[in-house]
Amino acid sequence: MTAEPNKPCQIKRDYQQLINLYPAIAHTDAHYLSKLSIYQQRVFEAHSQQKLLVLGQIGLGNGLELLSWWRTHSNLNQRLLLKVFEPNPINAYELKLLWDQSLFLVTEPTFEQHLESKLVAKRAQKLVQKYQPNLCQLAQTLLHAEPAAIIGCQRLIFDDGRTTIDLHFGDIQTQLSSLNYSPEHPVQHWLVLPHLLQTLNQQSHWQMAKLSDDSATIATIGLSESSGLSETTVNRFQACGFTVSDINELATKALGIHQPVTLINHQPDAVLLHERQVLRQQDAKAYAFNPMAAILSSATQSSIAIIGGGLASAHLALSLAERGQGAQLFCKDAELGQGASGNRQGAIYPLLTPENDELSRFFQKAFLFSRRRVQALTSAPAGNQTPISHDFCGVLQTAHDERSQLRLDKIIQGQPWPSEIAYAVDAEQANAIAKINLDKPGFFYPLGGWVCPFEYADAAIQKAMQLADVSVSLNTDILAIERQSDGWFLLTDNNRFGPFAQLVLANGAELTQFDASNKLQISPFRGQVSHVPAQFQLSQLATVLCANGYLTPSHQGLHCLGASYVKEPKHLDFCPREQQENLAKMHESYPNQSWLADIDMSGNNARVGVRMVTRDHFPMMGCAPDVPKILKDYAQHQLTKESRHYWQTTPAPVHQGLYILGGLGSRGLSSGPLAAECLAAQLCGEPIPLDKATLCKLNPNRMWLRKLLKGKAL
């Protein structure tokens, strides 16, 4: 049923009809969920000794199966990663409306805005509590994470990392084929929702097999309890090496006089196993140039060192801690977040492009992931919270000249952006959102806002320390690093730390200070942010403004106005000229507005930091490139067809056990936490919530490899 936003009365009638039908619907769901729960319990029992269990699900539906997995797992002492593949992103809307107050499937995203009677919603809530009480809290937690209708993988982390849900929206075969096989943590079982059984083709089945353990099974449910699964369906999956089970049959056996049901299949025959291995080898060959992190062994649980004290290093420590992995963090300052992460307020919103290319898609996922991190850290139980000043008040982007207007128009008109990502507003709407006059149209990011970066970093570290053996060494300036046979050593003026099996450089502006990293193609840019008093009309600003520069709502009596952008700065002293340039940017962006007179720069209050920026605006995340070895190999393999083949099929030279996490630029609040999560997943040999092509875009090797793979000169 589709509700139209301009017909609220019809919506109310349809909604009331569903309310009246809900007891019957709920009874059916309860019957189905009882059978599903039996199957899910068997899955968890079969893998009770695993620290991490990876499960796959084809289809999101109304979310009942997802919530049931979560509920069944909630009392178990293991981590769960559930990967859900749904071809239609609109189901993100359906999920919200199904479980938000009413728990009904209505596909109109603005339905709540047009609901005339709150009494109807209250009645629905009572019915929910009566028929599905144990799923309500999980449903609301899931909705609070704001899954969006975007293509690709969105990672949702709950319960301090014990439950992770990857929502993959888009063509199922494309999503499956885009993922790396994880030999340490493959998919152990699949649940396929019946309405998608016939839409999966043989290529999809093989992609599922590629990602799976060799003894993985598939479960689904027949169209009726009497008919069971069709022979064709069973044969298709068996042809890829799976054992196929009908949940109806499993539940009947479990509740009857039969022997306990086992879900573990005997190994498929050698031919089918070989076919799976061929698919994995093809993937490995196609992306051989992009080496991944060497997996930590169980004997090295405390052997990761992180250099840096900002947002990236703090979130890497948190992501590792959620996996039970300790780390030692070294920060040269007396407190965390004194570098680029030291600003009072930073805008958090996605970077969009007209084409919605890999950069745009990465930043949408990363922005949403970071937003969830803030929510999780600030909603922890009492006593476990570290305050993070923030306000998800939205971000309003406007043009400041003809060129920027053309660019913004291309972005707005280039894609049918989901409304939770961004939507266009006219001048009147922009004024209403900002609560001050702008008198120009713009693009509004409703889930965006601002966050205090150094408080965000500190909260991440505090949470990491609660979860694992994470330590922080402040006032520890690492001057050199060296690789020995037993690992990496870190040197200061007076001390030598190590050995560490893995070393991550996440030290912001000092990222290129070491011999092993000084060739990274990344540039420092100075940024001076002005702090101006909140007064008169200016103090009414209710959203973050982004045009030529940015302006935040007030926090503790001050607004942040910025920022300058000076490549390879000579010093980090206060600059009066940049202070005036920041003000001039606002006048250029919003000319003739009376509130501009309220911006008082006389106090010369500002903060200066350095951001590390890449040419393509992607962060750097992954193995540290061994540039001297790249150049040496290049001398032997260059500018021929054979050389292109060599670089395509040969892992690019890297420093063993050394990794880069940096280059976050001016969007680090959005990109840093997801980049850290992906690196932590690599280090621990777990599935990564990014596709293979995007991982190549993040690789610190990418600037050289792009040329080498095309047979071009370095």
JOVEN-V102766 format. One record per backbone hydrogen bond with DSSP energy under -1.0 kcal/mol. NH is the residue of the N-H (numbers start at 1). CO is the residue of the C=O. E is the energy in kcal/mol with one decimal. If there is no record, write none. Layout:
# JOVEN-V102766
nh:NH co:CO e:E
nh:NH co:CO e:E
This chain:
# JOVEN-V102766
nh:7 co:4 e:-2.0
nh:11 co:7 e:-2.1
nh:12 co:8 e:-2.4
nh:13 co:9 e:-2.1
nh:14 co:10 e:-2.7
nh:15 co:11 e:-3.0
nh:16 co:12 e:-2.5
nh:17 co:13 e:-2.1
nh:18 co:14 e:-2.0
nh:19 co:15 e:-2.2
nh:20 co:16 e:-2.2
nh:21 co:17 e:-1.5
nh:22 co:18 e:-1.2
nh:25 co:21 e:-1.8
nh:26 co:22 e:-3.8
nh:27 co:23 e:-1.9
nh:28 co:24 e:-2.0
nh:29 co:25 e:-2.5
nh:30 co:26 e:-2.7
nh:31 co:27 e:-2.2
nh:32 co:28 e:-2.4
nh:33 co:29 e:-3.3
nh:34 co:30 e:-1.8
nh:35 co:31 e:-1.3
nh:36 co:32 e:-2.6
nh:37 co:33 e:-2.7
nh:38 co:34 e:-1.3
nh:39 co:35 e:-1.7
nh:40 co:36 e:-2.6
nh:41 co:37 e:-2.5
nh:42 co:38 e:-1.8
nh:43 co:39 e:-1.9
nh:44 co:40 e:-2.2
nh:45 co:41 e:-2.4
nh:46 co:42 e:-2.1
nh:48 co:45 e:-1.1
nh:50 co:47 e:-1.6
nh:53 co:79 e:-2.5
nh:55 co:81 e:-2.6
nh:56 co:189 e:-2.8
nh:57 co:83 e:-2.7
nh:58 co:191 e:-2.6
nh:59 co:85 e:-3.5
nh:63 co:60 e:-2.1
nh:67 co:63 e:-2.5
nh:68 co:64 e:-2.2
nh:69 co:65 e:-2.4
nh:70 co:66 e:-2.0
nh:71 co:67 e:-2.7
nh:72 co:68 e:-2.8
nh:73 co:69 e:-1.9
nh:74 co:70 e:-1.0
nh:76 co:73 e:-2.4
nh:78 co:76 e:-1.2
nh:79 co:51 e:-3.1
nh:80 co:162 e:-2.9
nh:81 co:53 e:-2.7
nh:82 co:164 e:-2.8
nh:83 co:55 e:-2.9
nh:84 co:166 e:-3.0
nh:85 co:57 e:-2.9
nh:86 co:168 e:-3.0
nh:91 co:88 e:-2.1
nh:92 co:89 e:-2.4
nh:93 co:90 e:-1.1
nh:94 co:90 e:-1.8
nh:95 co:91 e:-2.8
nh:96 co:92 e:-1.6
nh:97 co:93 e:-2.4
nh:98 co:94 e:-2.5
nh:99 co:95 e:-1.8
nh:100 co:96 e:-1.8
nh:101 co:99 e:-1.1
nh:102 co:100 e:-2.6
nh:104 co:97 e:-1.2
nh:106 co:104 e:-1.1
nh:107 co:1 e:-1.4
nh:111 co:108 e:-1.6
nh:114 co:111 e:-1.6
nh:115 co:112 e:-1.2
nh:122 co:118 e:-2.2
nh:123 co:119 e:-2.2
nh:124 co:120 e:-2.2
nh:125 co:121 e:-2.4
nh:126 co:122 e:-1.8
nh:127 co:123 e:-1.9
nh:128 co:124 e:-2.4
nh:129 co:125 e:-2.4
nh:130 co:126 e:-1.5
nh:131 co:127 e:-2.5
nh:132 co:128 e:-3.0
nh:135 co:132 e:-1.3
nh:139 co:135 e:-2.5
nh:140 co:136 e:-2.4
nh:141 co:137 e:-2.1
nh:142 co:138 e:-2.4
nh:143 co:139 e:-2.4
nh:144 co:140 e:-2.1
nh:146 co:143 e:-2.1
nh:150 co:148 e:-1.9
nh:152 co:169 e:-2.9
nh:154 co:167 e:-2.1
nh:156 co:165 e:-2.7
nh:158 co:163 e:-3.3
nh:162 co:159 e:-1.6
nh:163 co:158 e:-1.8
nh:164 co:80 e:-2.7
nh:165 co:156 e:-3.1
nh:166 co:82 e:-2.8
nh:167 co:154 e:-2.6
nh:168 co:84 e:-3.5
nh:169 co:152 e:-2.5
nh:170 co:86 e:-1.8
nh:175 co:171 e:-2.6
nh:176 co:172 e:-2.8
nh:177 co:173 e:-2.6
nh:178 co:174 e:-1.2
nh:179 co:176 e:-1.3
nh:187 co:211 e:-2.4
nh:188 co:54 e:-3.1
nh:190 co:217 e:-2.2
nh:191 co:56 e:-2.0
nh:192 co:219 e:-2.7
nh:193 co:58 e:-2.6
nh:196 co:193 e:-1.9
nh:197 co:194 e:-1.2
nh:200 co:196 e:-1.0
nh:205 co:201 e:-2.0
nh:206 co:202 e:-2.1
nh:207 co:203 e:-2.0
nh:208 co:204 e:-2.3
nh:209 co:205 e:-2.1
nh:210 co:206 e:-2.4
nh:211 co:207 e:-1.4
nh:212 co:209 e:-1.2
nh:213 co:187 e:-2.9
nh:216 co:213 e:-2.0
nh:217 co:188 e:-1.0
nh:218 co:243 e:-2.8
nh:219 co:190 e:-2.6
nh:220 co:245 e:-2.1
nh:228 co:224 e:-2.0
nh:234 co:230 e:-2.1
nh:235 co:231 e:-2.6
nh:236 co:232 e:-2.2
nh:237 co:233 e:-1.7
nh:238 co:234 e:-2.5
nh:239 co:235 e:-1.9
nh:240 co:237 e:-1.6
nh:241 co:238 e:-1.8
nh:242 co:237 e:-1.9
nh:245 co:218 e:-2.7
nh:247 co:220 e:-3.1
nh:250 co:246 e:-2.6
nh:251 co:247 e:-2.6
nh:252 co:248 e:-2.0
nh:253 co:249 e:-2.4
nh:254 co:250 e:-2.4
nh:255 co:251 e:-2.1
nh:256 co:252 e:-1.0
nh:265 co:215 e:-1.1
nh:273 co:269 e:-2.0
nh:274 co:270 e:-2.1
nh:275 co:271 e:-2.0
nh:276 co:272 e:-2.0
nh:277 co:273 e:-2.2
nh:278 co:274 e:-2.3
nh:279 co:275 e:-1.8
nh:280 co:276 e:-2.1
nh:281 co:277 e:-2.5
nh:282 co:278 e:-2.4
nh:283 co:279 e:-2.0
nh:284 co:280 e:-2.5
nh:285 co:281 e:-2.5
nh:286 co:282 e:-2.4
nh:287 co:283 e:-1.7
nh:288 co:285 e:-1.2
nh:290 co:287 e:-1.7
nh:296 co:683 e:-2.3
nh:300 co:297 e:-1.9
nh:303 co:300 e:-1.6
nh:305 co:502 e:-2.3
nh:306 co:328 e:-2.6
nh:307 co:504 e:-2.6
nh:308 co:330 e:-3.0
nh:314 co:310 e:-2.2
nh:315 co:311 e:-2.3
nh:316 co:312 e:-1.9
nh:317 co:313 e:-2.2
nh:318 co:314 e:-1.8
nh:319 co:315 e:-2.6
nh:320 co:316 e:-2.4
nh:321 co:317 e:-2.4
nh:322 co:318 e:-2.2
nh:323 co:320 e:-1.3
nh:324 co:321 e:-2.2
nh:325 co:320 e:-2.4
nh:326 co:301 e:-1.5
nh:327 co:469 e:-1.2
nh:328 co:304 e:-2.3
nh:329 co:471 e:-3.0
nh:330 co:306 e:-3.0
nh:331 co:473 e:-2.7
nh:337 co:309 e:-3.5
nh:342 co:339 e:-2.0
nh:346 co:451 e:-2.1
nh:348 co:449 e:-2.5
nh:356 co:353 e:-1.3
nh:361 co:357 e:-2.8
nh:362 co:358 e:-2.5
nh:363 co:359 e:-2.2
nh:364 co:360 e:-1.8
nh:365 co:361 e:-1.9
nh:366 co:362 e:-2.8
nh:367 co:363 e:-2.6
nh:368 co:364 e:-2.0
nh:369 co:365 e:-2.2
nh:370 co:366 e:-2.7
nh:371 co:367 e:-2.4
nh:372 co:368 e:-2.0
nh:373 co:369 e:-1.9
nh:374 co:370 e:-2.2
nh:375 co:371 e:-2.1
nh:376 co:372 e:-2.8
nh:377 co:373 e:-2.7
nh:378 co:374 e:-2.0
nh:379 co:375 e:-1.1
nh:384 co:381 e:-2.4
nh:391 co:450 e:-2.4
nh:393 co:391 e:-2.0
nh:394 co:448 e:-2.6
nh:395 co:445 e:-1.5
nh:396 co:544 e:-3.3
nh:397 co:443 e:-2.9
nh:398 co:546 e:-2.5
nh:405 co:401 e:-2.0
nh:406 co:402 e:-2.1
nh:407 co:403 e:-2.1
nh:408 co:404 e:-2.5
nh:409 co:405 e:-2.6
nh:410 co:406 e:-2.0
nh:411 co:407 e:-1.9
nh:412 co:408 e:-2.7
nh:413 co:409 e:-2.8
nh:414 co:410 e:-1.3
nh:417 co:415 e:-1.8
nh:421 co:418 e:-1.7
nh:422 co:418 e:-2.0
nh:423 co:444 e:-1.8
nh:425 co:442 e:-2.5
nh:430 co:426 e:-2.6
nh:431 co:427 e:-2.2
nh:432 co:428 e:-1.8
nh:433 co:429 e:-2.3
nh:434 co:430 e:-2.6
nh:435 co:431 e:-1.9
nh:442 co:425 e:-2.2
nh:443 co:397 e:-2.6
nh:444 co:423 e:-2.9
nh:445 co:395 e:-3.1
nh:448 co:445 e:-1.4
nh:449 co:348 e:-1.5
nh:450 co:391 e:-2.0
nh:451 co:346 e:-2.2
nh:452 co:389 e:-2.4
nh:456 co:452 e:-2.0
nh:457 co:453 e:-2.5
nh:458 co:454 e:-2.1
nh:459 co:455 e:-2.5
nh:460 co:456 e:-1.9
nh:461 co:457 e:-2.1
nh:462 co:458 e:-2.6
nh:463 co:459 e:-2.3
nh:464 co:460 e:-2.3
nh:465 co:461 e:-2.5
nh:466 co:462 e:-1.2
nh:467 co:463 e:-1.3
nh:468 co:464 e:-2.0
nh:470 co:468 e:-2.0
nh:471 co:327 e:-2.1
nh:473 co:329 e:-3.3
nh:475 co:333 e:-2.7
nh:476 co:331 e:-2.8
nh:479 co:491 e:-2.8
nh:480 co:491 e:-1.5
nh:482 co:489 e:-2.0
nh:484 co:487 e:-2.9
nh:487 co:484 e:-1.5
nh:488 co:500 e:-2.8
nh:489 co:482 e:-2.7
nh:490 co:497 e:-2.8
nh:491 co:480 e:-2.8
nh:492 co:495 e:-2.6
nh:497 co:490 e:-3.2
nh:500 co:488 e:-1.7
nh:502 co:303 e:-2.2
nh:503 co:657 e:-2.7
nh:504 co:305 e:-2.7
nh:505 co:659 e:-3.1
nh:506 co:307 e:-2.5
nh:510 co:507 e:-2.4
nh:511 co:508 e:-2.0
nh:513 co:510 e:-2.0
nh:517 co:514 e:-1.5
nh:518 co:514 e:-1.3
nh:520 co:517 e:-1.6
nh:522 co:520 e:-1.8
nh:523 co:613 e:-2.6
nh:525 co:611 e:-2.8
nh:526 co:566 e:-3.5
nh:527 co:609 e:-2.9
nh:529 co:607 e:-3.0
nh:530 co:561 e:-3.5
nh:531 co:605 e:-3.2
nh:532 co:559 e:-2.1
nh:534 co:557 e:-2.1
nh:540 co:537 e:-2.1
nh:541 co:538 e:-1.9
nh:542 co:434 e:-2.1
nh:544 co:394 e:-2.0
nh:545 co:551 e:-2.9
nh:546 co:396 e:-2.5
nh:547 co:549 e:-3.1
nh:549 co:547 e:-1.3
nh:550 co:562 e:-3.2
nh:551 co:545 e:-2.1
nh:552 co:560 e:-1.9
nh:555 co:558 e:-2.7
nh:558 co:555 e:-1.2
nh:559 co:532 e:-3.1
nh:561 co:530 e:-2.9
nh:562 co:550 e:-2.1
nh:564 co:528 e:-1.4
nh:566 co:526 e:-2.0
nh:568 co:524 e:-3.2
nh:579 co:575 e:-1.6
nh:580 co:576 e:-1.9
nh:581 co:577 e:-2.1
nh:582 co:578 e:-2.1
nh:583 co:579 e:-1.4
nh:584 co:580 e:-2.4
nh:585 co:581 e:-2.0
nh:586 co:582 e:-1.2
nh:587 co:583 e:-1.8
nh:588 co:584 e:-2.4
nh:589 co:585 e:-2.1
nh:590 co:586 e:-2.7
nh:593 co:590 e:-1.1
nh:596 co:593 e:-1.4
nh:597 co:594 e:-1.4
nh:598 co:595 e:-1.7
nh:599 co:596 e:-1.5
nh:604 co:601 e:-1.9
nh:607 co:529 e:-2.2
nh:609 co:527 e:-2.1
nh:611 co:525 e:-2.8
nh:613 co:523 e:-3.2
nh:620 co:662 e:-3.3
nh:621 co:698 e:-2.5
nh:622 co:660 e:-1.9
nh:624 co:658 e:-2.5
nh:626 co:653 e:-2.0
nh:627 co:625 e:-1.2
nh:630 co:626 e:-2.1
nh:631 co:627 e:-2.6
nh:632 co:628 e:-2.0
nh:633 co:629 e:-2.6
nh:634 co:630 e:-2.4
nh:635 co:631 e:-1.4
nh:636 co:633 e:-1.1
nh:637 co:633 e:-1.5
nh:644 co:640 e:-1.9
nh:645 co:641 e:-2.0
nh:646 co:642 e:-2.2
nh:647 co:643 e:-2.5
nh:648 co:644 e:-1.9
nh:649 co:645 e:-1.9
nh:650 co:646 e:-1.1
nh:655 co:624 e:-2.5
nh:658 co:655 e:-2.0
nh:659 co:503 e:-2.5
nh:660 co:622 e:-3.2
nh:661 co:505 e:-2.5
nh:662 co:620 e:-2.2
nh:665 co:612 e:-2.1
nh:667 co:664 e:-1.3
nh:670 co:667 e:-1.1
nh:671 co:667 e:-2.4
nh:672 co:668 e:-2.6
nh:675 co:671 e:-2.1
nh:676 co:672 e:-2.4
nh:677 co:673 e:-2.2
nh:678 co:674 e:-2.4
nh:679 co:675 e:-2.0
nh:680 co:676 e:-2.5
nh:681 co:677 e:-2.2
nh:682 co:678 e:-2.1
nh:683 co:679 e:-2.6
nh:684 co:680 e:-1.6
nh:685 co:682 e:-1.6
nh:686 co:681 e:-3.0
nh:692 co:178 e:-2.6
nh:695 co:691 e:-2.0
nh:696 co:692 e:-1.6
nh:697 co:693 e:-1.3
nh:698 co:694 e:-1.4
nh:699 co:695 e:-1.1
nh:702 co:699 e:-2.2
nh:705 co:701 e:-2.2
nh:706 co:702 e:-2.3
nh:708 co:704 e:-2.3
nh:709 co:705 e:-2.9
nh:711 co:708 e:-1.1
nh:712 co:707 e:-2.9
